Amino acid sequence: MQNGIRVITAMNRKGGCGKTTLIMGLASAAAERGESVTIFDTDESRSSWKWMERAKAQGHWNDLVRVIPTLSASQVIEEISAIFAQPDQEHLILVDTFGGGSEAQDHLALISHLLIAPCMLSANNYEESLETGLWYVRLKSRVEDPTELPPFRVLLNRVPLSRSAAEHEIYEKVIRNMPVLGEVVMNRAMYTRLDCQGLLGEIRKSTKNPGVANHLGTALQEMDEVLAELDRTIREEE
């Protein structure tokens, strides 16, 4: 299935909800497919940029992936326009946004094909994801044509393999009250390796431990399944 060029923007009013790790995982999955990937790191912490530098130093990078750090929404828009001016290609564009809300995020939303809000199973994450959804609803009243807005979805992120009663309650509330994706991202140790060492596929190629390699493959497959659902969601809205 050809997906072409598409823009997926990770948004949540709350920092620490796993946006950057999700971006890293999706980039890993797309690179493993052989797609080009452009990540826009719009957070002052430059987490994605620092991740790339760590990965390159350890030999766990792929030149199909590039990271552009910028605090300028206009630069993001210009760069994306330049990508669309190129011949059609399999190219995943990921925008890693900062926490909170601003007019800049309104502009980033309007150039996206899909808005994704990662939500971990905590009361704070639930409330902030709900507020992010309300921001999206209010955005519809601020734009000239609400039908031009991309779809908004919540992704259950870093879900524990064994959930407490409180976590299960939040899980049910998210599903009941928000537009949730069917795929979830589990809480896997390999995502810590992802953050510390680089792209999942590149780490797997270099590891000599077959057990670790198997776990990395499981994480990579999970991210590919999430990306496949994101791509389906975009196609269904076209």
Stockholm file with secondary structure:
# STOCKHOLM 1.0

chainA/1-238         MQNGIRVITAMNRKGGCGKTTLIMGLASAAAERGESVTIFDTDESRSSWKWMERAKAQGHWNDLVRVIPTLSASQVIEEISAIFAQPDQEHLILVDTFGGGSEAQDHLALISHLLIAPCMLSANNYEESLETGLWYVRLKSRVEDPTELPPFRVLLNRVPLSRSAAEHEIYEKVIRNMPVLGEVVMNRAMYTRLDCQGLLGEIRKSTKNPGVANHLGTALQEMDEVLAELDRTIREEE
#=GR chainA/1-238 SS CCCCEEEEEECCSSTTSSHHHHHHHHHHHHHHHTCEEEEEECSTTCHHHHHHHHHHHHTCCCTTEEEEECSCHHHHHHHHHHHHTSCCCCEEEEEECCSSCCHHHHHHHHTCSEEEEEECSSHHHHHHHHHHHHHHHHHHHHSSCGGGSCCEEEEECSBCSSCCHHHHHHHHHHHHHSCBCSCCCBCCTHHHHHHHHCCHHHHHHHCCCHHHHHHHHHHHHHHHHHHHHHHHHHHHHC
#=GC SS_cons         CCCCEEEEEECCSSTTSSHHHHHHHHHHHHHHHTCEEEEEECSTTCHHHHHHHHHHHHTCCCTTEEEEECSCHHHHHHHHHHHHTSCCCCEEEEEECCSSCCHHHHHHHHTCSEEEEEECSSHHHHHHHHHHHHHHHHHHHHSSCGGGSCCEEEEECSBCSSCCHHHHHHHHHHHHHSCBCSCCCBCCTHHHHHHHHCCHHHHHHHCCCHHHHHHHHHHHHHHHHHHHHHHHHHHHHC
//
